[in-house]
C-alpha cells in the first residue's frame, strides 16, 4: 500500500467530516468510514503509519485512526 496516498485519502475524508459533523462526532465518523470502506490492508497500513508519528495526517485524521486502532468505532 502506498502510505502517501492513504494519508492523502484519510485527510480528504477527515476534511469532509469536519464540515459535516460536530468536532466531537467527526473522529468517530471518520473512523467508521475507514472501517466500512477501506480494506484491511489499507487500515493496517494507516494504523502503522499513525503509530509511527503519522507524518502528514491532519489532527482529525490522527484522532480517527487512533479510534480505529483502539476498536472505538461504534
TORKOL-4160 file (C-alpha; in steps of 0.2 Angstrom, whole numbers, padded with zeros to 4 digits, m for minus):
74
<pt num="1" X="0000" Y="0000" Z="0000"/>
<pt num="2" X="0006" Y="0017" Z="m0004"/>
<pt num="3" X="0006" Y="0026" Z="0013"/>
<pt num="4" X="0007" Y="0044" Z="0005"/>
<pt num="5" X="m0009" Y="0040" Z="m0005"/>
<pt num="6" X="m0018" Y="0033" Z="0011"/>
<pt num="7" X="m0013" Y="0049" Z="0021"/>
<pt num="8" X="m0020" Y="0060" Z="0007"/>
<pt num="9" X="m0036" Y="0050" Z="0006"/>
<pt num="10" X="m0038" Y="0050" Z="0026"/>
<pt num="11" X="m0035" Y="0069" Z="0026"/>
<pt num="12" X="m0049" Y="0071" Z="0012"/>
<pt num="13" X="m0061" Y="0060" Z="0022"/>
<pt num="14" X="m0057" Y="0070" Z="0038"/>
<pt num="15" X="m0060" Y="0087" Z="0029"/>
<pt num="16" X="m0077" Y="0081" Z="0023"/>
<pt num="17" X="m0082" Y="0075" Z="0040"/>
<pt num="18" X="m0075" Y="0091" Z="0048"/>
<pt num="19" X="m0088" Y="0101" Z="0038"/>
<pt num="20" X="m0102" Y="0088" Z="0041"/>
<pt num="21" X="m0101" Y="0083" Z="0059"/>
<pt num="22" X="m0098" Y="0091" Z="0076"/>
<pt num="23" X="m0080" Y="0092" Z="0082"/>
<pt num="24" X="m0084" Y="0078" Z="0095"/>
<pt num="25" X="m0093" Y="0067" Z="0082"/>
<pt num="26" X="m0081" Y="0069" Z="0067"/>
<pt num="27" X="m0067" Y="0057" Z="0073"/>
<pt num="28" X="m0080" Y="0044" Z="0076"/>
<pt num="29" X="m0087" Y="0047" Z="0059"/>
<pt num="30" X="m0070" Y="0046" Z="0050"/>
<pt num="31" X="m0065" Y="0030" Z="0059"/>
<pt num="32" X="m0082" Y="0022" Z="0055"/>
<pt num="33" X="m0079" Y="0027" Z="0037"/>
<pt num="34" X="m0062" Y="0019" Z="0037"/>
<pt num="35" X="m0068" Y="0003" Z="0045"/>
<pt num="36" X="m0083" Y="0002" Z="0032"/>
<pt num="37" X="m0075" Y="0006" Z="0016"/>
<pt num="38" X="m0056" Y="0003" Z="0017"/>
<pt num="39" X="m0050" Y="m0015" Z="0015"/>
<pt num="40" X="m0040" Y="m0022" Z="0030"/>
<pt num="41" X="m0023" Y="m0019" Z="0022"/>
<pt num="42" X="m0027" Y="m0001" Z="0020"/>
<pt num="43" X="m0032" Y="0001" Z="0038"/>
<pt num="44" X="m0017" Y="m0009" Z="0044"/>
<pt num="45" X="m0005" Y="0002" Z="0034"/>
<pt num="46" X="m0013" Y="0019" Z="0040"/>
<pt num="47" X="m0013" Y="0012" Z="0058"/>
<pt num="48" X="0005" Y="0008" Z="0057"/>
<pt num="49" X="0009" Y="0025" Z="0050"/>
<pt num="50" X="0000" Y="0034" Z="0063"/>
<pt num="51" X="0008" Y="0023" Z="0077"/>
<pt num="52" X="0025" Y="0029" Z="0069"/>
<pt num="53" X="0020" Y="0048" Z="0071"/>
<pt num="54" X="0008" Y="0050" Z="0057"/>
<pt num="55" X="0018" Y="0062" Z="0047"/>
<pt num="56" X="0006" Y="0071" Z="0035"/>
<pt num="57" X="m0010" Y="0066" Z="0044"/>
<pt num="58" X="m0021" Y="0080" Z="0050"/>
<pt num="59" X="m0026" Y="0081" Z="0068"/>
<pt num="60" X="m0043" Y="0075" Z="0064"/>
<pt num="61" X="m0037" Y="0060" Z="0054"/>
<pt num="62" X="m0024" Y="0055" Z="0068"/>
<pt num="63" X="m0038" Y="0055" Z="0080"/>
<pt num="64" X="m0049" Y="0045" Z="0069"/>
<pt num="65" X="m0035" Y="0032" Z="0066"/>
<pt num="66" X="m0032" Y="0031" Z="0084"/>
<pt num="67" X="m0050" Y="0027" Z="0087"/>
<pt num="68" X="m0049" Y="0014" Z="0073"/>
<pt num="69" X="m0034" Y="0006" Z="0081"/>
<pt num="70" X="m0042" Y="0005" Z="0098"/>
<pt num="71" X="m0058" Y="m0003" Z="0090"/>
<pt num="72" X="m0068" Y="0013" Z="0096"/>
<pt num="73" X="m0078" Y="0014" Z="0081"/>
<pt num="74" X="m0096" Y="0012" Z="0086"/>
